[in-house]
Amino acid sequence: MDVDDLQAILGSVREFVRTEVVPLEGRIEEEDAIPEGIVAQCKEMGLYGFTIPEQYGGLGLNSVEEVQLAMELGWTTPALRSLFGTNNGIAGHVLMEGGTEEQKKAWLPRLASGEVTASFGLTEADAGSDPSALATRATRDGDQWVLDGTKRYITNSPVADVIMVFARTNPEARGNRGISAFLVPKDTPGLSVGPKDAKMGQAGAWTADVHLDGVRVPHENLVGGDEGVDTGFQIAAKCLAHGRLHIAAVCTGMAARLVHETTEFAKTREQGGAPIARFQLIQGLVADSVTDHLAGRALVMETARAFDAGTDRIAGPSAAKYFCSEMVGRVADRAVQVHGGAGYMRGVAVERFFRDARLFRIYEGTSQIQQVIIARDALGPAARG
């Protein structure tokens, strides 16, 4: 994308986030929902399809461009990004990475416009970061597949129009093998969505269980067609690697907001007749958070460049996600500390972000899974049994 065009997009998103969304953060937290007017504006701005290729109606941002946009989105409640995150990320990328041309033409333009919302149906009660224990089954019956199982914590499932369901198509295969992905429209008989989960944070971003009881889909809904049989794990791994880089950028954007909240409070809060910004122990907390944020931003940008070049799409995204998700937790903790008692009160931004940030260390693969990926990449065969 032309540099001027990218800067125009980033500028419009920055203005939208800071003037339209930030003032509504308290309402979003209280109502556990994004106002419909904000949803409509997101669709008009093309935010439902910023990673989807232009030929399918999206903005077609590459990774370097995408992470800059994600940083702007990270300035406000994560629920905003979550609205369209699955379309651009793990769900939409199932089609971009593994779909047939017919599947891409049928679904990607609708995802890009926001006409359709997609969910990524991988996680189960006993299969989260490690899908080897995946229990959902897909059995071939003529020109149809029959799906049975339950998915857990599926983002956007209460409002999804289609769910990318990962199921075991070869029960004899071990570990990550024998898994396939299926396009399952929400109105397919036998598919039901449980009540919204009550979460610690990230109000307005909805997750729920998805139940599949004898759900029948045509063979054409197998992602990748005939060549998609038993390739689901490879598709999921590529989607998650991209998603980890995106989440790292969102964490960096949130860290920037937390640094802003911290410094503004320190400049105006007085103790002993002077702003607490004069106290060196407060300055130390601020300096640590500024340094953390700058380190995270540099890591994300470098990782995005390597991702675009194709030189590192495994360890780099894991390292970025690992560092930045842990980093934003530290920055949030310091922000609460600088705010003192006020930082522990509901209605104060840093208190909300403290709870919101905790999830980043869990989804798209826990910090511990990222450690394993990073270490095995560095150590090679010696680290594997």
LINGI-V180851 format. One record per run of one state. SS is the DSSP state (a for helix, b for strand, c for the rest). FROM is the first residue (numbers start at 1). TO is the last residue. Records with the same first field share a line. If there is no record, write none. Layout:
SS = FROM-TO / FROM-TO
//
This chain:
c = 1-2 / 32-35 / 45-46 / 50-53 / 57-62 / 74-77 / 89-91 / 99-100 / 114-117 / 122-123 / 125-126 / 128-130 / 134-136 / 142-143 / 156-161 / 169-178 / 186-190 / 194-206 / 223-224 / 229-231 / 269-269 / 272-273 / 279-279 / 310-314 / 345-348 / 362-366 / 384-385
a = 3-31 / 36-44 / 47-49 / 54-56 / 63-73 / 78-88 / 92-98 / 101-113 / 131-133 / 219-221 / 225-228 / 232-268 / 276-278 / 280-309 / 315-344 / 349-361 / 367-383
b = 118-121 / 124-124 / 127-127 / 137-141 / 144-155 / 162-168 / 179-185 / 191-193 / 207-218 / 222-222 / 270-271 / 274-275
//
